[in-house]
Amino acid sequence: ITIGVSIRSLSEERWAREQILMKEKGEELGVEVIFTDANNDEFVQNSQIENLIARGIDALIIIARNSDVAATGVEMAVSEGIPCIAYDVAIYHPEAIYVSFDSVRVGYEMAKAVVEQVPKGRYFWIGGSPTDDNAYLIRKGQFQVLQPLIDSGDIVLLGEQWCDAWSPEEALKHVENALTAHSNQIDAVICANDGTAGGAVQALQEQGLAGKVPTCGQDADLVACQRVAEGTQTVTVFKDVRILADTAMIAAVELAKGNSIEHMINGKYINEEKGIEQNAIFVDVIPVTKDNLYEVIVQGGFHSLEDVYRNIPRDQWPDRQ
C-alpha cells in the first residue's frame, strides 16, 4: 500500500515536523509513504498530485496551499477512485474528508478562559488573517462566549481589527492604537493565535499593563508557553499535531484498504458559502493555563521544562515528579 502526501511547503516548521510524524506512522503501519513539497505554489501542488496519482498511490493526504485550487487535485484523485484527506486546511470539494482541529472549539476555549478572569469589562478584539477560513471559525467560537455578554452589557467591545497573515506586528500596532484611543482603559484583549497574542502583550508591556490585562492565544508556541508561565498570557489552546498526524495516516491506510472509517468520523465541516458539507475527524484541543502548563506541555513531551520556565526563577519551577 502506498500513501501520497502533498505538502504545501516544507519550509514552514510546522509541516516539516508533521512530515516526520507521518513518515514514522507510515512505517509503523507498514505502508510506503511518498511526500511532495509544493513550495507554496498551488499550481505546482496540483501537478505534483497528478504525478502521485500516476505513481499508483492508494490514498492521498493533501495539506492545501489554496482551498479552492486544491479541489482540482481532489477531483483528479477521486475520479481515479483514490480517497482524499484534507489535512488541517479545508479543501472545497465534497468528497474530501477533513481531518483537523475544531477551530470553533479553539476560539470558544480562548474566550472562555479570558471571560473567567474578566467577566465584566472593556474588551478589544484582534482577528487572524481575513483570507483564512480558520480565522473566521475561531472568531465564531469566541463570539459564542462573548456575544451574550455584549448583549447583556457586561462586556463593552471597544473595537475589532483583523491581522493580515496573522501578523504579530499588525496586532502590536492595533493594540497600541487602541490603548492610546482609550487612555489605557482596556480590561482584556481577545487575540487570534499565539503570534497575535505576542504583539498584544508587547503593546501592553509598553504601558506597564502586561500581566494585568488578560490575553489569549492558540498553538502552544514555546514563547506563548513562556508567557503563560510568566502570567502575561492567560491561555494558549494546545493542538497536538502528533495526534493529528497519526489520525490522518490511520484513516488514509484504512481507506486505501477499502475499509470504512465511519467509526472515526465525529463531525462535519460545513461551508455554506461554497455549499460544501464534508465528513470530518476532529482531534481534541486542550486549553493550557498556568495551572496545567507543566502537566500538559512539559510532561506531555511537547516542550522542555528548561525552555518553558526559562524566564522564571528556578525556585519557582514546578516540582519535577
C-alpha positions as CSV (number, residue, x, y, z in Angstrom):
1,I,0.0,0.0,0.0
2,T,1.3,3.5,-0.9
3,I,0.0,6.7,0.6
4,G,0.8,10.0,-1.2
5,V,1.2,13.2,0.9
6,S,1.1,16.5,-0.9
7,I,2.5,19.2,1.4
8,R,2.1,22.9,0.6
9,S,5.5,23.9,2.0
10,L,8.2,22.2,3.9
11,S,9.9,25.5,4.7
12,E,7.3,26.0,7.4
13,E,8.5,24.4,10.6
14,R,5.1,23.0,11.4
15,W,4.7,21.0,8.2
16,A,8.3,19.7,8.3
17,R,7.6,18.4,11.8
18,E,4.4,16.7,10.6
19,Q,6.1,15.1,7.6
20,I,8.4,13.3,10.1
21,L,5.4,12.3,12.2
22,M,3.6,10.9,9.2
23,K,6.7,9.1,7.9
24,E,7.1,7.4,11.3
25,K,3.4,6.4,11.5
26,G,3.5,5.0,7.9
27,E,6.5,2.9,8.8
28,E,4.7,1.6,11.9
29,L,1.6,0.7,9.8
30,G,3.8,-1.0,7.2
31,V,2.9,1.2,4.2
32,E,5.0,3.2,1.8
33,V,4.6,7.0,2.0
34,I,5.6,9.4,-0.8
35,F,5.9,13.1,0.0
36,T,5.9,16.1,-2.3
37,D,6.7,19.7,-1.5
38,A,4.8,22.4,-3.5
39,N,6.9,25.2,-2.1
40,N,3.8,27.3,-1.5
41,D,2.7,27.2,-5.2
42,E,-0.9,25.9,-5.6
43,F,-0.5,25.1,-9.3
44,V,2.7,23.1,-8.6
45,Q,0.8,21.3,-5.9
46,N,-1.8,20.1,-8.4
47,S,0.8,18.9,-10.9
48,Q,2.5,17.0,-8.1
49,I,-0.8,15.4,-7.2
50,E,-1.2,14.3,-10.8
51,N,2.3,12.8,-10.6
52,L,1.4,11.0,-7.3
53,I,-1.7,9.5,-9.0
54,A,0.5,8.3,-11.9
55,R,2.8,6.6,-9.5
56,G,-0.1,4.4,-8.3
57,I,-0.9,5.7,-4.8
58,D,-3.8,4.1,-2.9
59,A,-4.8,7.2,-0.9
60,L,-3.9,10.8,-0.8
61,I,-3.4,13.3,2.1
62,I,-3.3,17.0,1.0
63,I,-2.1,20.0,3.0
64,A,-3.5,22.6,0.7
65,R,-1.9,25.8,-0.3
66,N,-5.3,27.1,-1.7
67,S,-8.6,25.7,-0.6
68,D,-10.2,26.4,-4.0
69,V,-7.4,25.3,-6.3
70,A,-6.7,22.1,-4.4
71,A,-10.3,21.0,-5.2
72,T,-9.0,20.2,-8.7
73,G,-6.4,17.9,-7.2
74,V,-9.1,16.1,-5.2
75,E,-11.2,15.7,-8.3
76,M,-8.3,14.2,-10.2
77,A,-7.8,11.6,-7.4
78,V,-11.4,10.7,-6.7
79,S,-12.1,10.2,-10.4
80,E,-9.4,7.5,-10.3
81,G,-11.0,6.0,-7.2
82,I,-8.3,7.3,-4.8
83,P,-9.7,8.5,-1.5
84,C,-8.6,12.0,-0.3
85,I,-8.0,13.6,3.1
86,A,-7.8,17.4,3.5
87,Y,-5.3,17.8,6.3
88,D,-5.9,20.8,8.6
89,V,-6.7,23.1,5.7
90,A,-10.2,22.7,4.2
91,I,-10.5,21.9,0.5
92,Y,-13.7,22.9,-1.2
93,H,-14.6,19.5,-2.7
94,P,-17.5,17.4,-1.2
95,E,-15.6,14.2,-1.4
96,A,-12.6,15.3,0.7
97,I,-12.5,14.1,4.3
98,Y,-11.5,16.8,6.6
99,V,-9.0,15.9,9.4
100,S,-8.3,18.8,11.7
101,F,-8.9,20.5,15.0
102,D,-12.3,22.1,15.6
103,S,-11.4,25.7,15.2
104,V,-14.8,26.9,16.6
105,R,-14.0,25.0,19.8
106,V,-10.5,26.5,19.8
107,G,-12.0,30.0,19.7
108,Y,-14.5,29.1,22.4
109,E,-11.9,27.9,24.8
110,M,-9.7,31.0,24.2
111,A,-12.5,33.4,25.0
112,K,-13.9,31.3,27.9
113,A,-10.5,31.5,29.8
114,V,-10.4,35.3,29.5
115,V,-14.0,35.8,30.5
116,E,-13.3,33.7,33.6
117,Q,-10.7,36.3,34.5
118,V,-12.7,39.3,33.4
119,P,-16.5,38.6,33.5
120,K,-17.3,42.3,33.0
121,G,-15.3,45.0,31.3
122,R,-13.9,46.7,28.3
123,Y,-12.6,44.3,25.6
124,F,-10.6,44.7,22.4
125,W,-10.7,42.1,19.7
126,I,-7.8,41.0,17.3
127,G,-8.5,38.6,14.5
128,G,-6.3,36.4,12.3
129,S,-5.9,36.6,8.5
130,P,-9.1,37.7,6.8
131,T,-8.3,35.4,3.9
132,D,-8.0,32.3,6.2
133,D,-11.1,30.1,6.7
134,N,-9.7,29.1,10.2
135,A,-9.7,32.7,11.3
136,Y,-13.5,33.0,10.8
137,L,-14.1,29.7,12.6
138,I,-12.0,30.9,15.6
139,R,-14.0,34.2,15.7
140,K,-17.3,32.2,15.6
141,G,-16.2,30.3,18.7
142,Q,-15.0,33.4,20.5
143,F,-18.3,35.1,19.9
144,Q,-20.3,32.2,21.2
145,V,-18.8,33.2,24.5
146,L,-18.7,37.0,24.1
147,Q,-21.9,37.9,22.3
148,P,-24.3,37.1,25.1
149,L,-22.2,39.2,27.5
150,I,-22.0,42.0,24.9
151,D,-25.8,41.8,24.5
152,S,-26.3,42.0,28.3
153,G,-23.9,44.9,28.6
154,D,-21.4,43.1,30.8
155,I,-18.8,43.4,28.1
156,V,-18.2,46.5,26.1
157,L,-16.5,45.8,22.8
158,L,-14.2,48.7,22.1
159,G,-13.1,47.7,18.6
160,E,-12.2,44.9,16.2
161,Q,-9.2,44.6,13.9
162,W,-8.0,41.7,11.6
163,C,-4.3,41.0,11.1
164,D,-3.1,40.2,7.6
165,A,-1.2,36.9,7.5
166,W,-1.7,36.6,11.3
167,S,0.9,39.3,11.7
168,P,2.2,40.0,15.2
169,E,3.4,43.4,14.0
170,E,-0.1,44.3,13.0
171,A,-1.5,43.1,16.3
172,L,1.1,45.2,18.1
173,K,0.1,48.3,16.1
174,H,-3.7,47.7,16.6
175,V,-3.4,47.3,20.4
176,E,-1.0,50.3,20.7
177,N,-3.6,52.4,18.9
178,A,-6.5,51.1,21.0
179,L,-4.6,51.8,24.2
180,T,-4.0,55.4,23.0
181,A,-7.6,55.9,21.9
182,H,-9.0,54.6,25.2
183,S,-6.4,56.1,27.6
184,N,-5.2,52.6,28.6
185,Q,-8.7,51.7,29.8
186,I,-8.8,48.2,28.3
187,D,-9.6,45.2,30.6
188,A,-8.9,42.3,28.2
189,V,-7.6,41.6,24.7
190,I,-9.0,38.7,22.7
191,C,-6.4,37.5,20.2
192,A,-6.4,35.0,17.3
193,N,-3.3,32.9,18.0
194,D,-0.1,33.0,19.9
195,G,1.6,35.2,17.3
196,T,-1.0,38.0,17.6
197,A,-1.1,37.5,21.4
198,G,2.7,38.2,21.3
199,G,2.0,41.5,19.6
200,A,-0.7,42.4,22.0
201,V,1.4,41.6,25.1
202,Q,4.3,43.8,23.7
203,A,1.9,46.7,23.4
204,L,0.6,46.1,26.9
205,Q,4.2,45.8,28.2
206,E,5.0,49.3,26.9
207,Q,2.2,50.7,29.1
208,G,3.1,48.5,32.2
209,L,-0.1,46.5,31.7
210,A,1.3,43.1,30.7
211,G,0.1,40.5,33.2
212,K,-2.7,42.8,34.4
213,V,-4.8,42.6,31.1
214,P,-5.7,39.1,30.1
215,T,-4.8,37.9,26.6
216,C,-5.3,34.6,24.8
217,G,-3.7,32.5,22.0
218,Q,-3.6,29.1,20.4
219,D,-0.8,26.7,19.1
220,A,1.2,26.3,22.3
221,D,4.2,28.1,20.7
222,L,7.2,28.0,23.0
223,V,7.2,31.8,23.6
224,A,3.5,31.6,24.4
225,C,4.1,28.9,26.9
226,Q,6.7,31.1,28.4
227,R,4.2,34.0,28.6
228,V,1.7,31.7,30.3
229,A,4.3,30.7,32.9
230,E,5.1,34.4,33.4
231,G,1.5,35.4,33.6
232,T,1.4,37.8,30.7
233,Q,-0.8,35.4,28.6
234,T,-3.9,33.8,30.2
235,V,-4.2,30.8,28.0
236,T,-2.9,29.0,24.9
237,V,-5.0,26.3,23.3
238,F,-2.8,23.3,22.6
239,K,-3.4,21.4,19.4
240,D,-1.4,18.2,19.5
241,V,-0.1,17.7,15.9
242,R,1.3,14.3,16.9
243,I,-2.3,13.0,17.3
244,L,-3.4,14.8,14.2
245,A,-0.7,13.3,12.0
246,D,-1.3,9.8,13.4
247,T,-5.1,10.1,12.9
248,A,-4.7,11.2,9.3
249,M,-2.3,8.4,8.5
250,I,-4.5,5.7,10.1
251,A,-7.6,7.0,8.2
252,A,-5.6,7.1,4.9
253,V,-4.4,3.5,5.4
254,E,-7.9,2.2,6.2
255,L,-9.4,4.0,3.2
256,A,-6.6,2.6,1.0
257,K,-7.5,-0.9,2.1
258,G,-11.2,-0.2,1.2
259,N,-12.3,-0.2,4.8
260,S,-15.0,2.1,6.3
261,I,-13.8,4.8,8.6
262,E,-17.3,5.6,9.8
263,H,-16.2,4.9,13.4
264,M,-13.6,7.7,13.1
265,I,-15.9,10.4,11.7
266,N,-17.1,12.6,14.6
267,G,-18.3,15.8,12.9
268,K,-19.0,17.8,9.8
269,Y,-17.1,20.5,8.0
270,I,-19.7,22.9,6.6
271,N,-19.0,25.8,4.4
272,E,-22.3,27.4,3.5
273,E,-20.8,29.9,1.0
274,K,-19.2,27.1,-1.0
275,G,-22.2,24.8,-0.5
276,I,-19.9,22.1,0.9
277,E,-20.6,19.6,3.7
278,Q,-17.9,17.1,4.4
279,N,-17.3,14.2,6.8
280,A,-14.8,15.4,9.4
281,I,-12.5,13.9,12.0
282,F,-11.9,16.5,14.7
283,V,-9.0,16.0,17.1
284,D,-9.4,17.3,20.7
285,V,-7.8,20.5,21.8
286,I,-6.7,21.4,25.4
287,P,-6.8,24.9,26.9
288,V,-3.5,25.4,28.7
289,T,-3.2,27.9,31.6
290,K,-0.7,28.3,34.4
291,D,-2.5,25.6,36.3
292,N,-2.0,22.7,33.8
293,L,1.0,24.1,31.8
294,Y,3.6,21.7,33.4
295,E,1.3,18.7,33.1
296,V,0.2,19.1,29.5
297,I,3.2,20.7,27.8
298,V,6.2,19.5,29.8
299,Q,5.1,16.1,31.0
300,G,3.3,15.6,27.6
301,G,6.7,16.0,26.0
302,F,5.9,19.0,23.8
303,H,8.4,21.5,25.2
304,S,11.1,21.0,27.8
305,L,10.9,22.2,31.4
306,E,14.0,24.3,30.9
307,D,12.6,26.0,27.9
308,V,9.1,26.7,29.2
309,Y,10.2,28.1,32.6
310,R,13.4,29.8,31.3
311,N,12.3,33.3,32.5
312,I,11.1,32.2,35.9
313,P,13.4,32.0,39.0
314,R,14.4,28.3,39.5
315,D,13.0,28.1,43.0
316,Q,9.5,28.8,41.5
317,W,9.7,26.0,38.9
318,P,7.2,23.2,39.3
319,D,8.4,20.1,41.2
320,R,9.8,17.5,38.8
321,Q,8.0,14.3,39.7
